[in-house]
C-alpha cells in the first residue's frame, strides 16, 4: 500500500530549517494542545508530543492553527 508519492514522502521526511523566530512561532501551540501535553507524566513524552504537534501542525497534517 502506497499512501504518499515519492515526492510527497521526500517533502514530509525532510525537516525544514528555521531561524529562532520561526522556531518560536511553530512551537507556540494552541492552549488545548498545551493542556494535553501537560497531562503526560514523563517529561520525554511531553517533549515528543510538543515536537510532533509543532512539526505536523506546520505541515498541515495534524490540526488547523485556529486560536
C-alpha positions, -999 to +999 in steps of 0.1 A: +000+000+000+014+034-010-001+063+008+023+091-003+040+095-036+078+095-037+078+133-039+053+136-010+075+113+011+105+134+004+087+166+014+072+150+045+105+134+055+127+164+051+125+187+081+126+224+075+154+246+087+142+275+109+157+306+124+150+314+161+118+334+155+103+308+132+110+280+157+093+301+184+062+306+162+060+269+151+061+256+187+037+281+201+009+256+203-028+263+210-037+262+247-057+230+242-026+211+229-006+226+258-031+212+283-028+178+266+010+178+268+008+188+305-013+156+312+017+134+302+037+123+332+071+116+316+089+148+305+104+130+274+068+122+263+058+158+267+088+169+246+080+143+220+043+154+219+053+191+216+078+185+188+054+163+168+025+187+173+046+216+161+060+198+131+028+182+120+009+215+126+035+232+103+030+206+076-008+210+079-013+173+087-024+174+123-046+204+131-056+237+118-039+265+137-071+283+148-067+301+181 
